Amino acid sequence: MLKEPAAIAPRRDPSIMDVAREAGVSAQTVSRVATGKDVVRPQTRERVIEAMHRLGYRPNGAARALKSGRYRNIGVIMFSLSSYGNMRTLEAIAGEAALAGYALTLIPLAVASQSGVSGAFARLSEQAVDGIVILIEAHQLNESDFVLPRGLPVVVVDSSAHYDQPVVDTDQAQGARLATEHLLDLGHETVWHIAGPDESFSAQRRRESWQATLRNRGAAIPEVLVGDWSADSGRVTGRELARREGVSAVFVANDQMAMGAMHAIHDAGLRIPEDISVVGFDDTPESASFWPALTTVRQHFDQVGVASLRALVAAIEGVAAVSGDLIPTELVIRDSTAAPLR
């Protein structure tokens, strides 16, 4: 006859009273140590901490927050986990948060909309965060009816600057200007452009800066070709450019589309840079291994992430008034650009 398994008593975590008995102090003293109060003598504090370690006691985060006013937790609302730049920025945010003593709670969104962001705010509020970083690169964040919920410090990364909250971004306009000027300075009469999707703020800023640079230099402004950031869309638009007469230089809004465009140019029997010079944007790790190595605009995603987290922590801790920051880009000249053949 089979025996019924013995009932297992539910596991009980050690309490503050258990620690007090183990350390030979009052529960109030244990509470002061757990919440970081400085009124406990060093010898007593050490004895309480040792008792916590022996018993496996974990101070209650909510209780500490009630005492200190902070949860030491930061929320991140993010639109795309597949973007190279977004992931690099998130990595830097996480690293800087750890250095500042904060944990991260990530809420990825499938669609950048008012309801999506409001819902993410509500979920993060339930999970007790001290502030929120919004990393959503889409025009929906600039619609007149889009409102960021109040009640928590917020920093917006890579978005419109039409907010009271600090905004941290790459200087997209500067990067596009550097790319376009480089090709004009090489002697190209004008520069064609493969832009990112219309709903992207980054794509819009790069496109406007490309147009303004050509206009300021008295160069013709060609028709814009639009991709979706992918190499496949770069290949499609690159084929179209390769069929057109008089195209000697193209500025592509990101390195992935530039890679596709370069493949299409090669497939058409044209040479890079002898027949067409190509400049990208991002400086992804693979860009130096393109054929030929890609001249591109380097974005410092790590600096964007660090600056956004520091701005948020400053707002949370009231250290200083932070208005936001634009992170400069730099042009990395490689083998995909040259003077036009005469």
C-alpha positions, -999 to 999 in steps of 0.1 A, spaced: 0 0 0 14 33 -11 19 59 16 6 93 10 35 118 9 40 138 41 27 173 40 55 198 34 52 229 56 52 261 36 86 279 36 87 309 60 112 336 52 130 350 83 113 380 98 127 412 113 120 397 147 141 367 139 170 390 130 165 410 161 167 378 183 198 366 164 216 399 167 204 406 203 189 440 194 154 455 190 133 451 159 135 489 156 173 487 153 170 461 126 146 483 107 170 513 109 198 492 95 176 478 67 164 513 57 200 527 57 195 550 87 228 564 101 217 565 138 229 529 145 264 525 159 289 508 135 295 478 157 257 472 161 251 477 124 278 451 116 262 426 141 228 431 125 241 427 90 259 395 99 226 382 115 208 390 82 233 371 62 232 340 85 194 339 84 191 348 47 169 378 56 160 402 27 148 436 37 114 445 22 118 469 -7 84 485 -3 92 491 34 125 507 26 108 529 -1 83 541 25 113 552 47 135 567 19 109 578 -6 126 557 -34 123 523 -48 158 523 -65 140 511 -97 138 527 -131 113 519 -158 122 518 -195 94 520 -222 109 508 -255 94 505 -290 119 483 -308 141 455 -295 154 447 -329 171 480 -337 209 480 -333 209 516 -319 181 509 -294 198 478 -280 231 496 -277 213 525 -259 195 501 -236 227 483 -228 243 517 -217 212 526 -197 213 493 -178 251 497 -171 247 532 -159 217 523 -138 237 496 -120 265 520 -113 239 545 -98 224 517 -77 191 513 -96 175 483 -111 156 483 -145 121 472 -154 116 470 -192 82 474 -209 85 467 -247 57 481 -269 46 467 -302 30 500 -313 40 535 -302 6 550 -293 -10 570 -266 -29 540 -252 3 518 -253 25 543 -235 -3 551 -210 -7 514 -203 30 510 -198 30 539 -174 3 523 -154 21 489 -152 53 506 -142 36 526 -115 22 493 -101 58 479 -100 70 509 -80 96 528 -101 112 561 -93 113 574 -129 109 564 -165 131 565 -197 110 565 -229 129 551 -259 104 553 -287 115 565 -321 82 574 -338 61 604 -348 32 593 -326 51 609 -297 47 643 -313 10 643 -321 -9 672 -305 -31 648 -286 -3 627 -272 2 634 -235 29 619 -213 14 609 -179 24 630 -149 36 620 -115 70 605 -123 103 620 -136 106 612 -173 134 614 -199 127 609 -236 154 594 -257 156 599 -295 123 617 -299 109 652 -304 120 680 -282 85 693 -277 82 683 -241 88 697 -207 108 666 -198 145 663 -206 152 650 -241 185 632 -250 193 624 -286 220 620 -312 226 652 -331 209 638 -362 211 670 -382 249 674 -376 255 638 -388 235 642 -420 253 675 -427 287 659 -422 278 631 -446 264 654 -473 292 679 -470 318 652 -473 304 640 -507 301 676 -520 336 684 -509 349 655 -529 335 672 -560 301 655 -565 276 679 -581 248 667 -558 240 639 -534 211 615 -536 194 602 -504 179 570 -493 158 580 -463 144 560 -434 106 555 -429 84 586 -428 72 579 -393 108 581 -379 120 613 -362 156 603 -369 149 598 -406 130 631 -408 159 650 -392 185 634 -414 164 641 -445 158 677 -436 195 683 -428 205 667 -462 181 690 -480 193 721 -461 230 713 -468 224 709 -505 204 741 -506 230 760 -487 257 748 -511 236 757 -542 233 720 -552 203 704 -568 180 685 -545 172 651 -561 141 630 -554 142 612 -521 140 574 -521 125 559 -489 133 526 -472 123 509 -439 158 507 -423 163 471 -436 190 458 -460 163 445 -483 148 480 -487 182 493 -494 187 468 -521 154 478 -537 162 515 -536 198 509 -546 186 491 -578 165 522 -587 195 545 -582 218 523 -602 193 526 -632 193 564 -631 217 586 -651 240 610 -633 240 594 -599 275 596 -585 269 599 -547 243 587 -522 238 593 -485 219 564 -469 201 570 -437 215 539 -420 242 513 -425 218 483 -431 201 501 -460 236 512 -472 247 475 -473 216 466 -494 222 495 -517 258 486 -522 248 450 -532 224 464 -557 250 488 -572 275 459 -575 248 437 -591 243 464 -617 279 462 -627 289 495 -612 319 502 -590 320 517 -555 334 544 -551 346 548 -588 310 551 -602 290 558 -571 302 569 -537 281 557 -507 279 571 -471 259 554 -443 248 563 -408 253 545 -375 288 529 -378 276 494 -370 303 469 -362 299 453 -396 303 485 -416 341 483 -417 337 449 -434 314 459 -462 327 458 -498 343 483 -498 345 494 -462 317 519 -456 322 556 -450 296 564 -423 284 587 -395 292 573 -361 265 575 -335 276 572 -299 247 552 -286 265 545 -253 268 582 -246 231 587 -253 222 559 -229 245 572 -202 233 608 -206 196 598 -205 201 578 -173 221 605 -156 194 631 -165 167 609 -150 187 601 -118 193 639 -114 156 645 -117 147 617 -93 173 628 -67 168 665 -72 206 670 -78 203 696 -106 179 709 -132 186 689 -164 172 701 -197 186 673 -219 214 669 -243 224 664 -279 252 639 -284 276 649 -313 283 625 -342 315 620 -362 322 611 -398 343 579 -402 359 580 -437 366 546 -453 368 532 -488 333 537 -501 337 574 -511 360 591 -536 360 620 -560 338 615 -591 353 603 -623 354 631 -649 
